[in-house]
Amino acid sequence: MIGTLNETQVNALLDRILYGHLGCQAGGKLYVVPISFARDGDILYGHTTDGLKIDIMRENPNVCVQVDEVKDLAEWESAIVWGRYEELKGKDEIEAMVKLIDRYGPIFDTIPDADERGRDVAPPRLDGRAAHHVLYRVKITEKSGRFETKST
């Protein structure tokens, strides 16, 4: 059976899934990249460094984020949300980082070797530039979701 997820089910999927795909477009270039995020109501918070996705979102703040949970070809959920990118500063930036740490911090506790945790082991930027950290939010304006379950 194929069906539509309601808003509560879309929110639950966003809360369960740790990674999604951000879609953005500017200057005739479409760009889709994996992201991690934390949801608070109709806001998704994210953290990244300067690069192509930030350049594109600064030019065109209209974005989408897609998430899915696939058990097999006949049992899955998928959702997409649309919204507007906003770069954060000051108090908003701190609040976003707290949301992200609350969501992802416990995962780092499950890594047995402390030397393998966090940004200290992240690879250097491919372009060799210094990493300037950017905290942002996507204010969700629209949601849609679908699912398929095996018939019983």
Secondary structure, DSSP 8 states (H G I E B T S, - for coil): -EEE--HHHHHHHHHH-SEEEEEEEETTEEEEEEEE-EEETTEEEEEEESSHHHHHHHH--EEEEEEEEEEETTEEEEEEEEEEEEE--HHHHHHHHHHHHHHHHHHHHT-S-GGGSSGGGS---TT-----EEEEEEEEEEEEEEEE----
